[in-house]
Amino acid sequence: MYRILLALGLLVVLYFLIRRAVQKIKGRNEPERLAPGKNHMVQDPVCLVFVPRGTAITEEIGGQTYYFCSRSCAQKFQEKLAG
């Protein structure tokens, strides 16, 4: 009885290993991601409101782009970083 359970367990492990190898070969290892467009929602780091990327206020700070809902939030963020 234990031999049968052990054999079934090994078959299950073998199945998942083979499935993973086939996915890597086919190039499906990375999940599909949608390219962010203008309607993609981004979160303001100050007030935590979500705004569409196309209408957000953008500031590049330290080589990274931040998105804000308003100029006042962008100013608060820069003041917080400076202080």
N, C-alpha and C positions, 0 to 999 in steps of 0.2 A: 504494500500500500504506500509506504514512504517513497519507494522508488518511482511510483507513478506521479506522486505529487512533486518530487524533485525534478522529474523529467518535464512536467508541465511548467514548472517555474522557470526552468532553463529555456524552454521554448518561448515563453513570454519575453524573457530578457533578450533572447536572440532576435525575436521579432522587432522589438523596439530599437535595437542596435542597427539592424538592417534598414529599418525605416528611416532612422536618422542619417545613415550613410547615403541613402538614395536622395533624401532631401538636400543634402550638401552637394551632391553631384548635380542635381537639377538647379541649384542656385536658389533654393527657397529657404535658406537658413535665416535670412533677414526678413522680418515682417514687412508687409507692404505698407508704405506710408504715403499719405496724400501730400502733394506739394502744397504748402500753405499759400493761399491766394488772398485777395483783398477782403473776402468775407470771412477768413479764418479769424476766430476770436482769440485775442491776447489779453493777458491780465495786467492791469496797472499795478506796479509793485508798491505804491503808496496807499491807495484807497481800496485795492483789491477788486476793482470793478472790471468786468470783461467788456472790451470794446472791439469792434471790427478792425482788423489790421489796416484796412484802407483809409479809415477815418481817424486813426490814433495819431497822437503827437509822438514823433520819434526823436530820440536823442541818442547819440553815440557817445558813450562814456567809457573810457579805458579800453577801447577796441571792441566793446560789446554794445549792441543796439537794444535800447529799452523802449517800451511803448507805454504811453500815458494817455489818460482820458482827457486831460486838460493841461494848459501851460502851468497852472498853479501846482499841480501834482509834480510836474517835471522840475519846477523850481525847488519844491520841498525836498525832492529826492536828491538833487544836487547839493542843497544845503546840508542835508543829513550826511552825505558822503564827505563833504568838506569839513564838517564839524566833528 
